[in-house]
């Protein structure tokens, strides 16, 4: 299959420290989206609680820039929440179980993408 352009917004420590020092920790993801995002791109955002301010800020920035958004979270987020295009809620209140299910959901999404590109 062809390669799929993708980037993790958490893996560049220089970017994370410079944005949080020069701007604010609130903007560590939204600032990267502002520089890298293009209309039609997809942002996968993960917040166990659904309350992480920097994640919510990133989703809002992505939507403003016409990126599609998928939000992996828990039952803490209301079912009628319109923050993202797709919200996947894990039915648990235990942080460890929520995180384990986020990993499983991520692998399942990757598998679906792989199959669609064959």
Phi, psi and omega in degrees: 000163177287158178285156180244121178294129181207152179213143174264124181281002181253356192263351181258099185296329178295317178294315182299315182287322181292317179294315182292327178283315186276330180247268179190154178298332178302329187256013185298333178261317182297326178294321177291321177298318179302320182277332188249334188287145176231148176308135181096342174295165180239128173258123171261116182247138183233127174214114181303316182277336187081006185244003183296114187298322181290330176288314179299318178299319179295318179296317179298318178297315180299315180296320179298327180269008178069032171271151173280148182230136175237125185245114174266123185208207182232186178295351180295340181267132183299146182296330181267017179298128181254018182299315184241166176294317178229130175241124178251112183258125176275128184279069177207158174252350180277124183303316182297320179291320178300313181295320177298318179291326176299320177297314180298316179297318178300316178295321179295318178298317177300318179297318178297318179296314178305312182295325182287342182263000180279000000 
